[in-house]
Amino acid sequence: MSVELLDTPRFHGFRVRRQIAGKTYQEYFSLKEDGKRLRGPRRSALKAQAEARDAELEKLQAQAKEKAAREVDIDGKGNVRGILFRLKREKSGNRTPVFQIGIMSALENKIVNTTVSITRHGLEDAWKRAVDFYVTHKKINKRSRAYRDLLAAQPTEARLKRMIRQAGRKRG
Protein backbone atom coordinates (compact mmCIF):
# COMPACT_ATOMS: atom_id res chain seq x y z
CA MET A 1 0.00 0.00 0.00
CA SER A 2 1.30 3.43 -0.78
CA VAL A 3 -0.99 5.59 1.32
CA GLU A 4 1.18 7.66 3.60
CA LEU A 5 0.22 10.02 6.40
CA LEU A 6 2.17 13.27 6.08
CA ASP A 7 2.38 15.63 9.02
CA THR A 8 4.59 18.59 8.16
CA PRO A 9 4.26 22.31 8.84
CA ARG A 10 3.04 22.75 5.24
CA PHE A 11 0.68 19.77 4.91
CA HIS A 12 -1.29 17.40 7.09
CA GLY A 13 -3.02 14.55 5.31
CA PHE A 14 -2.64 11.44 3.21
CA ARG A 15 -0.48 11.09 0.13
CA VAL A 16 -1.11 8.36 -2.44
CA ARG A 17 1.86 7.69 -4.69
CA ARG A 18 2.59 5.00 -7.30
CA GLN A 19 4.92 4.58 -10.27
CA ILE A 20 3.08 3.37 -13.37
CA ALA A 21 4.99 2.76 -16.60
CA GLY A 22 7.73 5.18 -15.60
CA LYS A 23 5.33 7.98 -14.60
CA THR A 24 4.70 9.03 -11.00
CA TYR A 25 1.09 9.42 -9.91
CA GLN A 26 0.80 11.39 -6.70
CA GLU A 27 -2.34 12.74 -5.04
CA TYR A 28 -2.94 14.45 -1.71
CA PHE A 29 -5.93 14.21 0.63
CA SER A 30 -5.88 17.01 3.21
CA LEU A 31 -6.88 16.35 6.80
CA LYS A 32 -7.40 20.06 7.44
CA GLU A 33 -10.55 22.02 6.92
CA ASP A 34 -10.90 25.69 7.87
CA GLY A 35 -7.48 25.51 9.52
CA LYS A 36 -8.49 22.68 11.86
CA ARG A 37 -7.48 19.03 11.78
CA LEU A 38 -10.17 16.52 10.92
CA ARG A 39 -10.88 13.79 13.47
CA GLY A 40 -13.16 10.82 13.94
CA PRO A 41 -15.47 9.64 11.14
CA ARG A 42 -14.47 12.44 8.73
CA ARG A 43 -10.82 11.42 9.03
CA SER A 44 -11.74 7.75 8.55
CA ALA A 45 -13.82 8.60 5.47
CA LEU A 46 -10.92 10.55 3.95
CA LYS A 47 -8.53 7.67 4.66
CA ALA A 48 -10.96 5.26 2.96
CA GLN A 49 -11.10 7.62 -0.05
CA ALA A 50 -7.28 7.69 -0.25
CA GLU A 51 -7.11 3.89 0.04
CA ALA A 52 -9.73 3.49 -2.70
CA ARG A 53 -7.67 5.72 -5.00
CA ASP A 54 -4.56 3.72 -4.15
CA ALA A 55 -6.42 0.51 -5.05
CA GLU A 56 -7.32 2.00 -8.47
CA LEU A 57 -3.71 3.00 -9.07
CA GLU A 58 -2.50 -0.41 -7.89
CA LYS A 59 -4.73 -2.08 -10.48
CA LEU A 60 -3.38 0.21 -13.23
CA GLN A 61 0.16 -0.49 -12.03
CA ALA A 62 -0.36 -4.26 -12.21
CA GLN A 63 -1.82 -3.97 -15.73
CA ALA A 64 1.12 -1.83 -16.90
CA LYS A 65 3.58 -4.25 -15.34
CA GLU A 66 1.94 -7.23 -17.05
CA LYS A 67 1.89 -5.42 -20.40
CA ALA A 68 5.55 -4.43 -20.08
CA ALA A 69 6.52 -8.00 -19.20
CA ARG A 70 5.05 -9.24 -22.48
CA GLU A 71 6.54 -6.53 -24.69
CA VAL A 72 9.54 -7.25 -26.85
CA ASP A 73 12.30 -4.64 -27.08
CA ILE A 74 14.24 -4.82 -30.35
CA ASP A 75 16.61 -1.90 -30.97
CA GLY A 76 17.56 -0.33 -34.31
CA LYS A 77 20.49 -2.71 -34.77
CA GLY A 78 18.24 -5.76 -34.39
CA ASN A 79 19.40 -6.62 -30.86
CA VAL A 80 16.75 -8.12 -28.59
CA ARG A 81 16.78 -6.98 -24.99
CA GLY A 82 17.28 -10.14 -22.94
CA ILE A 83 19.03 -12.19 -25.65
CA LEU A 84 22.74 -11.44 -25.95
CA PHE A 85 25.54 -12.79 -28.08
CA ARG A 86 28.56 -13.87 -26.04
CA LEU A 87 31.77 -15.83 -26.45
CA LYS A 88 31.69 -18.30 -23.58
CA ARG A 89 34.98 -19.65 -22.28
CA GLU A 90 34.86 -23.43 -21.97
CA LYS A 91 36.87 -25.45 -19.44
CA SER A 92 39.29 -26.33 -22.24
CA GLY A 93 39.99 -22.62 -22.77
CA ASN A 94 38.20 -22.49 -26.12
CA ARG A 95 35.74 -19.69 -26.69
CA THR A 96 32.34 -20.82 -27.98
CA PRO A 97 29.76 -18.43 -29.48
CA VAL A 98 26.44 -18.61 -27.58
CA PHE A 99 23.18 -16.76 -27.20
CA GLN A 100 22.73 -15.88 -23.55
CA ILE A 101 19.18 -15.32 -22.33
CA GLY A 102 18.58 -13.51 -19.05
CA ILE A 103 15.04 -12.31 -18.31
CA MET A 104 12.47 -11.89 -15.58
CA SER A 105 10.29 -14.98 -15.85
CA ALA A 106 6.53 -14.50 -15.69
CA LEU A 107 6.28 -18.25 -15.07
CA GLU A 108 8.62 -18.52 -12.12
CA ASN A 109 8.46 -14.89 -10.95
CA LYS A 110 12.25 -14.65 -10.77
CA ILE A 111 15.16 -13.95 -13.11
CA VAL A 112 16.07 -16.94 -15.27
CA ASN A 113 19.20 -17.48 -17.37
CA THR A 114 20.37 -19.96 -19.94
CA THR A 115 22.77 -20.18 -22.86
CA VAL A 116 22.35 -21.83 -26.26
CA SER A 117 25.47 -22.87 -28.16
CA ILE A 118 25.66 -21.64 -31.74
CA THR A 119 28.44 -24.12 -32.51
CA ARG A 120 26.39 -27.08 -31.32
CA HIS A 121 22.99 -26.14 -32.80
CA GLY A 122 23.86 -23.91 -35.73
CA LEU A 123 22.80 -20.27 -36.01
CA GLU A 124 19.15 -20.82 -36.99
CA ASP A 125 18.36 -23.56 -34.50
CA ALA A 126 20.25 -21.81 -31.69
CA TRP A 127 18.30 -18.59 -32.31
CA LYS A 128 15.00 -20.48 -32.39
CA ARG A 129 15.85 -22.25 -29.11
CA ALA A 130 16.81 -18.92 -27.51
CA VAL A 131 13.57 -17.29 -28.71
CA ASP A 132 11.49 -20.26 -27.54
CA PHE A 133 13.02 -20.04 -24.05
CA TYR A 134 12.39 -16.27 -24.07
CA VAL A 135 8.71 -16.50 -25.11
CA THR A 136 7.99 -19.38 -22.74
CA HIS A 137 9.17 -17.38 -19.74
CA LYS A 138 7.63 -14.11 -20.96
CA LYS A 139 4.32 -15.93 -21.69
CA ILE A 140 4.26 -14.70 -25.29
CA ASN A 141 2.01 -16.68 -27.63
CA LYS A 142 3.85 -18.38 -30.48
CA ARG A 143 1.15 -17.17 -32.88
CA SER A 144 1.68 -13.54 -31.92
CA ARG A 145 3.38 -10.79 -33.89
CA ALA A 146 5.95 -10.44 -31.09
CA TYR A 147 7.06 -14.04 -31.65
CA ARG A 148 7.42 -13.47 -35.40
CA ASP A 149 9.36 -10.26 -34.75
CA LEU A 150 11.73 -12.12 -32.43
CA LEU A 151 12.38 -14.84 -34.99
CA ALA A 152 12.96 -12.18 -37.66
CA ALA A 153 15.58 -10.47 -35.44
CA GLN A 154 17.95 -13.42 -35.89
CA PRO A 155 21.46 -12.15 -36.64
CA THR A 156 22.84 -12.95 -40.08
CA GLU A 157 26.00 -15.03 -40.56
CA ALA A 158 27.90 -11.86 -41.55
CA ARG A 159 26.69 -10.00 -38.44
CA LEU A 160 27.59 -12.99 -36.28
CA LYS A 161 31.15 -13.01 -37.69
CA ARG A 162 31.42 -9.26 -37.00
CA MET A 163 30.25 -9.81 -33.41
CA ILE A 164 32.82 -12.60 -32.94
CA ARG A 165 35.60 -10.33 -34.25
CA GLN A 166 34.48 -7.49 -31.98
CA ALA A 167 34.29 -9.79 -28.95
CA GLY A 168 37.78 -11.05 -29.74
CA ARG A 169 39.10 -7.46 -29.88
CA LYS A 170 37.50 -6.55 -26.56
CA ARG A 171 39.24 -9.51 -24.96
CA GLY A 172 42.70 -8.70 -26.15
C-alpha positions as CSV (number, residue, x, y, z in Angstrom):
1,M,0.0,0.0,0.0
2,S,1.3,3.4,-0.8
3,V,-1.0,5.6,1.3
4,E,1.2,7.7,3.6
5,L,0.2,10.0,6.4
6,L,2.2,13.3,6.1
7,D,2.4,15.6,9.0
8,T,4.6,18.6,8.2
9,P,4.3,22.3,8.8
10,R,3.0,22.8,5.2
11,F,0.7,19.8,4.9
12,H,-1.3,17.4,7.1
13,G,-3.0,14.5,5.3
14,F,-2.6,11.4,3.2
15,R,-0.5,11.1,0.1
16,V,-1.1,8.4,-2.4
17,R,1.9,7.7,-4.7
18,R,2.6,5.0,-7.3
19,Q,4.9,4.6,-10.3
20,I,3.1,3.4,-13.4
21,A,5.0,2.8,-16.6
22,G,7.7,5.2,-15.6
23,K,5.3,8.0,-14.6
24,T,4.7,9.0,-11.0
25,Y,1.1,9.4,-9.9
26,Q,0.8,11.4,-6.7
27,E,-2.3,12.7,-5.0
28,Y,-2.9,14.5,-1.7
29,F,-5.9,14.2,0.6
30,S,-5.9,17.0,3.2
31,L,-6.9,16.4,6.8
32,K,-7.4,20.1,7.4
33,E,-10.6,22.0,6.9
34,D,-10.9,25.7,7.9
35,G,-7.5,25.5,9.5
36,K,-8.5,22.7,11.9
37,R,-7.5,19.0,11.8
38,L,-10.2,16.5,10.9
39,R,-10.9,13.8,13.5
40,G,-13.2,10.8,13.9
41,P,-15.5,9.6,11.1
42,R,-14.5,12.4,8.7
43,R,-10.8,11.4,9.0
44,S,-11.7,7.7,8.5
45,A,-13.8,8.6,5.5
46,L,-10.9,10.5,3.9
47,K,-8.5,7.7,4.7
48,A,-11.0,5.3,3.0
49,Q,-11.1,7.6,0.0
50,A,-7.3,7.7,-0.3
51,E,-7.1,3.9,0.0
52,A,-9.7,3.5,-2.7
53,R,-7.7,5.7,-5.0
54,D,-4.6,3.7,-4.1
55,A,-6.4,0.5,-5.1
56,E,-7.3,2.0,-8.5
57,L,-3.7,3.0,-9.1
58,E,-2.5,-0.4,-7.9
59,K,-4.7,-2.1,-10.5
60,L,-3.4,0.2,-13.2
61,Q,0.2,-0.5,-12.0
62,A,-0.4,-4.3,-12.2
63,Q,-1.8,-4.0,-15.7
64,A,1.1,-1.8,-16.9
65,K,3.6,-4.3,-15.3
66,E,1.9,-7.2,-17.1
67,K,1.9,-5.4,-20.4
68,A,5.5,-4.4,-20.1
69,A,6.5,-8.0,-19.2
70,R,5.0,-9.2,-22.5
71,E,6.5,-6.5,-24.7
72,V,9.5,-7.3,-26.8
73,D,12.3,-4.6,-27.1
74,I,14.2,-4.8,-30.3
75,D,16.6,-1.9,-31.0
76,G,17.6,-0.3,-34.3
77,K,20.5,-2.7,-34.8
78,G,18.2,-5.8,-34.4
79,N,19.4,-6.6,-30.9
80,V,16.7,-8.1,-28.6
81,R,16.8,-7.0,-25.0
82,G,17.3,-10.1,-22.9
83,I,19.0,-12.2,-25.6
84,L,22.7,-11.4,-25.9
85,F,25.5,-12.8,-28.1
86,R,28.6,-13.9,-26.0
87,L,31.8,-15.8,-26.5
88,K,31.7,-18.3,-23.6
89,R,35.0,-19.7,-22.3
90,E,34.9,-23.4,-22.0
91,K,36.9,-25.5,-19.4
92,S,39.3,-26.3,-22.2
93,G,40.0,-22.6,-22.8
94,N,38.2,-22.5,-26.1
95,R,35.7,-19.7,-26.7
96,T,32.3,-20.8,-28.0
97,P,29.8,-18.4,-29.5
98,V,26.4,-18.6,-27.6
99,F,23.2,-16.8,-27.2
100,Q,22.7,-15.9,-23.6
101,I,19.2,-15.3,-22.3
102,G,18.6,-13.5,-19.1
103,I,15.0,-12.3,-18.3
104,M,12.5,-11.9,-15.6
105,S,10.3,-15.0,-15.9
106,A,6.5,-14.5,-15.7
107,L,6.3,-18.3,-15.1
108,E,8.6,-18.5,-12.1
109,N,8.5,-14.9,-10.9
110,K,12.2,-14.7,-10.8
111,I,15.2,-14.0,-13.1
112,V,16.1,-16.9,-15.3
113,N,19.2,-17.5,-17.4
114,T,20.4,-20.0,-19.9
115,T,22.8,-20.2,-22.9
116,V,22.4,-21.8,-26.3
117,S,25.5,-22.9,-28.2
118,I,25.7,-21.6,-31.7
119,T,28.4,-24.1,-32.5
120,R,26.4,-27.1,-31.3
121,H,23.0,-26.1,-32.8
122,G,23.9,-23.9,-35.7
123,L,22.8,-20.3,-36.0
124,E,19.1,-20.8,-37.0
125,D,18.4,-23.6,-34.5
126,A,20.3,-21.8,-31.7
127,W,18.3,-18.6,-32.3
128,K,15.0,-20.5,-32.4
129,R,15.8,-22.3,-29.1
130,A,16.8,-18.9,-27.5
131,V,13.6,-17.3,-28.7
132,D,11.5,-20.3,-27.5
133,F,13.0,-20.0,-24.0
134,Y,12.4,-16.3,-24.1
135,V,8.7,-16.5,-25.1
136,T,8.0,-19.4,-22.7
137,H,9.2,-17.4,-19.7
138,K,7.6,-14.1,-21.0
139,K,4.3,-15.9,-21.7
140,I,4.3,-14.7,-25.3
141,N,2.0,-16.7,-27.6
142,K,3.9,-18.4,-30.5
143,R,1.2,-17.2,-32.9
144,S,1.7,-13.5,-31.9
145,R,3.4,-10.8,-33.9
146,A,5.9,-10.4,-31.1
147,Y,7.1,-14.0,-31.6
148,R,7.4,-13.5,-35.4
149,D,9.4,-10.3,-34.8
150,L,11.7,-12.1,-32.4
151,L,12.4,-14.8,-35.0
152,A,13.0,-12.2,-37.7
153,A,15.6,-10.5,-35.4
154,Q,17.9,-13.4,-35.9
155,P,21.5,-12.2,-36.6
156,T,22.8,-13.0,-40.1
157,E,26.0,-15.0,-40.6
158,A,27.9,-11.9,-41.5
159,R,26.7,-10.0,-38.4
160,L,27.6,-13.0,-36.3
161,K,31.2,-13.0,-37.7
162,R,31.4,-9.3,-37.0
163,M,30.3,-9.8,-33.4
164,I,32.8,-12.6,-32.9
165,R,35.6,-10.3,-34.3
166,Q,34.5,-7.5,-32.0
167,A,34.3,-9.8,-28.9
168,G,37.8,-11.1,-29.7
169,R,39.1,-7.5,-29.9
170,K,37.5,-6.6,-26.6
171,R,39.2,-9.5,-25.0
172,G,42.7,-8.7,-26.2
